[in-house]
Amino acid sequence: MRCLIHLSLFLLTGLVAFAGDVPVLDAKDLRDAKITKTDFYAGKALFGYIDGGAELYLEYRFKKLGRQEVLYSGEKFVVEVYQMAGAREAYGIFSVQRFKCIPVDSLLPNTCQSRYQLQAVAGDCYLSITNESGSGAAQNASVGIFRAIAERIKPQQIDLPTVFRTRELTRHLPHLIMAFGPLGVQNGFDEWSTLFGNTPRFSLTLLPIETEKGRVCFSQVQFESAEELDGFVSLAGFANALIGSTQRAGQTGVTRLLQRLNEREVLYVEITGSSPDQEIYSRLLENR
């Protein structure tokens, strides 16, 4: 009996420790909110919750999920806090799932809201808050829930390659996409999927910029080996890429530029259509 009691205490302690690692909502954080259910998932146990969609989160180095059902302001909500390996991964999963939604306001960067869902990034966490009614009141309450949870999460800077901090690109950063494998590209920018062949893991920072008469896609990619980078170079239509060199290729309506930064990292730009701005982006790469 004593051993059974010790085992029960050990399991309870482990559960509390695990729960404490995930920054979920506490009823005291939000006046008049009632938390009716709280569940936690870690690693591949996520398949038990979102079977068929867990692979994408795992590609973005998912760690833990805290899921809660909340009654607040007369509305029902499901609040999900996906804790990822870091701020880049949290932003990355957000960047490939924000469809048909608009930023909450200028004071809350990396947020996106539609009638039934608010998505956001806070520190190393991706947050999804869904409501049942889609009403204006529910949308406003979602913002309140997000603010309450965000207070519990330590802010983290999203580390970007230096080129994305230049004046020409900074103003377009709200459209930035990050992918760490083929599923991220398929979900975020599927037309580039063929460029990566069978490469299982890489780090892609991609900024699609709509211009008056076309589009500029500016990217930096890091591979795990020089051989994988060479494969990308070939699929992009270049014979080879020497470190430090910038190459230009193209066909009707499409211009491609490529610069190899080192053994495993490359800058790649695609310019479609015609735009008076396209030479600006070309020089940005060529003058590095």
NORJOHU-V534814 format. One record per residue. N is the residue number from 0. PHI is phi in radians with two decimals (none if undefined). PSI is psi in whole degrees, -180 to 180 (999 if undefined). OMEGA is omega in radians with two decimals (* if undefined). Layout:
BEGIN
n=<N/N>
phi=<PHI/PHI>
psi=<PSI/PSI>
omega=<OMEGA/OMEGA>
END
This chain:
BEGIN
n=<0/1/2/3/4/5/6/7/8/9/10/11/12/13/14/15/16/17/18/19/20/21/22/23/24/25/26/27/28/29/30/31/32/33/34/35/36/37/38/39/40/41/42/43/44/45/46/47/48/49/50/51/52/53/54/55/56/57/58/59/60/61/62/63/64/65/66/67/68/69/70/71/72/73/74/75/76/77/78/79/80/81/82/83/84/85/86/87/88/89/90/91/92/93/94/95/96/97/98/99/100/101/102/103/104/105/106/107/108/109/110/111/112/113/114/115/116/117/118/119/120/121/122/123/124/125/126/127/128/129/130/131/132/133/134/135/136/137/138/139/140/141/142/143/144/145/146/147/148/149/150/151/152/153/154/155/156/157/158/159/160/161/162/163/164/165/166/167/168/169/170/171/172/173/174/175/176/177/178/179/180/181/182/183/184/185/186/187/188/189/190/191/192/193/194/195/196/197/198/199/200/201/202/203/204/205/206/207/208/209/210/211/212/213/214/215/216/217/218/219/220/221/222/223/224/225/226/227/228/229/230/231/232/233/234/235/236/237/238/239/240/241/242/243/244/245/246/247/248/249/250/251/252/253/254/255/256/257/258/259/260/261/262/263/264/265/266/267/268/269/270/271/272/273/274/275/276/277/278/279/280/281/282/283/284/285/286/287>
phi=<none/-1.09/-1.12/-1.11/-1.11/-1.09/-1.12/-1.08/-1.14/-1.11/-1.14/-1.13/-1.07/-1.09/-1.12/-1.11/-1.10/-1.10/-1.08/-1.17/-1.32/-1.78/-1.36/-1.58/-1.33/-1.87/-0.97/-1.24/-1.32/-2.41/-1.04/1.21/-1.46/-2.17/-1.60/-1.66/-2.78/-2.41/-2.27/-2.30/-2.40/-2.34/0.95/-1.30/-1.11/-1.06/-1.04/-1.26/-1.84/-2.21/-1.01/1.77/-2.16/-1.15/-0.98/-1.08/-1.15/-1.17/-1.10/-1.57/1.06/-1.07/-1.93/-2.57/-2.22/-1.93/-2.02/-2.33/-1.86/-2.29/-1.79/-2.76/0.95/1.28/-2.16/-1.86/-2.31/-1.98/-1.97/-2.08/-2.06/-1.64/-1.55/-1.85/-1.19/-3.02/-1.17/-1.11/-1.18/-1.12/-1.12/-1.04/-1.15/-1.12/-1.17/-1.80/-2.19/-1.53/-1.96/0.89/-2.50/-2.17/-1.01/-1.14/-2.91/-1.16/-1.49/-2.16/-1.16/1.01/-2.21/-2.73/-2.31/-2.08/-1.04/-1.87/-2.58/-2.02/-2.02/-2.80/-2.08/-2.46/1.02/-1.70/-2.11/-1.80/-2.00/-2.25/-2.15/-1.95/-2.17/-1.57/-1.64/1.26/-1.33/-1.07/-1.12/-1.16/-1.14/-1.13/-1.15/-1.05/-1.11/-1.10/-1.12/-1.03/-1.06/-1.14/-1.24/-1.03/-1.10/-1.56/-1.91/-1.22/-1.09/-2.41/-1.33/-1.47/-1.33/-2.08/-0.97/-0.97/-1.06/-1.38/-1.74/-1.32/-1.01/-1.15/-1.81/-0.98/-1.19/-1.73/-1.01/-1.01/-1.75/-1.11/-2.12/-2.18/-2.34/-2.16/3.10/-1.09/-1.18/-1.10/-1.17/-1.05/-1.44/-1.73/-2.79/-1.04/-1.12/-1.70/-1.00/-1.19/-1.19/-1.79/0.90/-1.81/-1.14/-1.38/-2.50/-2.87/-2.16/-1.95/-1.97/-2.26/-2.17/-1.42/-2.13/-1.42/-1.97/-1.09/-2.22/3.03/-2.64/-2.07/-1.95/-1.86/-2.49/-2.28/-2.22/-2.06/-1.85/-1.55/-2.66/-1.14/-1.13/-1.17/-1.11/-1.03/-1.11/-1.09/-0.99/-1.13/-1.16/-1.40/1.75/-1.97/-1.26/-2.84/-2.61/-1.51/-1.04/1.58/-1.55/-2.05/-2.08/-2.20/-2.51/3.12/-2.49/-0.98/1.45/-2.34/-2.05/-2.10/-2.21/-2.49/-2.33/-1.53/-1.49/-2.82/-1.06/-2.17/-2.34/-2.51/-1.73/-2.40/-2.26/-2.07/-2.09/-1.93/1.28/-2.17/-2.70/-1.12/-1.55/-1.11/-1.20/-1.06/-1.27/-1.11/-1.15/-1.05/-1.35/-1.22/-1.66/-1.13>
psi=<-42/-40/-40/-41/-44/-41/-42/-42/-38/-45/-40/-43/-42/-41/-44/-42/-43/-46/-38/-19/-22/123/76/173/138/139/-29/-17/-21/113/133/9/144/120/115/-18/141/128/155/145/144/143/-133/-6/-14/-27/-28/-14/-48/62/126/-18/-8/-30/-40/-45/-39/-34/-31/19/53/140/-61/155/132/119/132/147/128/136/125/133/37/13/158/136/150/122/121/128/106/111/122/-179/-24/-178/-36/-43/-39/-45/-38/-47/-34/-42/-24/8/-1/87/137/49/164/155/146/-57/173/-18/-9/83/158/45/156/127/136/-173/-42/-4/140/127/146/163/133/114/-125/22/140/128/138/123/112/148/164/-31/-29/12/165/-37/-41/-39/-42/-40/-34/-40/-41/-41/-45/-46/-39/-42/-41/-30/-23/-7/130/125/146/142/136/114/122/149/147/-39/-27/-3/5/158/-38/-29/-27/-41/-14/1/-27/-16/8/141/138/134/148/13/-179/-35/-37/-42/-43/-38/-31/-32/70/-29/-15/3/-39/-20/-21/-1/-126/19/121/-32/140/174/111/124/117/132/101/128/117/130/-179/-36/22/-149/144/126/111/127/157/132/135/128/169/-10/158/-33/-40/-38/-43/-38/-42/-46/-44/-46/-25/-8/19/145/-39/176/112/145/129/-12/151/129/151/136/169/170/-176/117/-4/128/134/136/144/134/124/121/-37/-165/-32/8/140/146/134/132/134/128/118/148/-164/140/139/-15/-13/-33/-26/-45/-32/-46/-32/-40/-45/-26/8/999>
omega=<-3.13/3.13/3.14/3.11/3.14/3.12/3.13/3.12/3.12/3.13/3.13/3.12/3.12/3.12/3.14/3.13/3.13/-3.13/-3.11/3.13/-3.09/-3.05/3.13/-3.08/2.99/-3.11/3.13/-3.12/-3.01/-3.06/3.09/3.06/3.08/3.11/-3.05/-3.13/3.08/3.10/3.11/3.11/3.13/3.06/-3.06/3.02/3.10/3.10/3.12/-3.12/-3.14/3.12/-3.10/3.12/-3.07/-3.10/-3.14/3.14/3.14/3.07/3.08/3.04/3.04/3.09/-3.05/3.07/2.94/-3.12/3.14/2.97/-2.95/2.96/-3.08/3.13/3.12/-3.11/3.08/-3.10/2.89/-3.07/-3.13/3.09/3.13/3.10/-3.07/-3.09/-3.13/-3.09/3.12/3.14/3.11/3.09/-3.11/-3.13/3.04/-3.02/-3.12/-3.14/-3.10/-3.13/3.05/3.08/-3.07/3.09/-3.14/2.99/-3.04/-3.12/-3.13/3.12/3.12/3.02/-3.10/-3.04/2.97/-3.10/-2.99/-3.06/2.94/3.07/-3.09/3.03/3.04/-3.12/3.13/-3.08/2.94/-3.07/3.02/3.14/-3.12/3.10/-3.05/-2.96/-3.07/-3.10/3.07/3.13/3.13/3.12/3.10/3.12/3.10/3.11/3.10/3.10/3.12/-3.13/-3.12/3.13/-3.11/3.10/-3.10/-3.01/3.13/3.13/3.07/3.07/3.06/-3.07/3.14/2.99/-3.02/-3.05/-3.12/3.07/3.11/-3.07/-3.08/-3.06/-3.01/-3.07/-3.14/-3.01/3.08/3.14/-3.07/3.10/3.04/3.10/-3.11/3.14/-3.05/-3.12/3.10/3.11/3.14/-3.11/-3.04/-3.08/-2.92/-3.09/3.09/-3.07/-3.07/-3.12/-3.02/3.08/3.14/-3.13/-3.03/-3.10/3.09/3.09/-3.12/2.98/-2.97/3.12/3.05/-3.09/3.09/3.11/-3.09/-3.04/-3.12/-3.10/3.04/3.08/-3.08/-3.06/2.95/-3.06/3.04/3.14/-3.14/3.11/3.09/-3.14/3.11/3.08/3.11/3.09/3.09/-3.14/3.14/-3.14/3.09/3.05/3.13/-3.11/3.14/3.13/3.09/-3.13/3.11/-3.11/3.06/-3.12/3.11/3.08/3.13/3.05/-3.07/3.06/-3.11/3.03/-3.14/3.08/-3.10/3.05/3.12/-3.09/3.14/-3.07/-2.99/-3.02/-3.06/2.93/-3.12/-3.11/3.01/3.13/3.14/-3.11/3.11/-3.13/3.08/-3.12/-2.95/3.13/3.07/-3.12/3.07/-3.14/3.13/3.11/-3.02/-3.08/3.12/*>
END
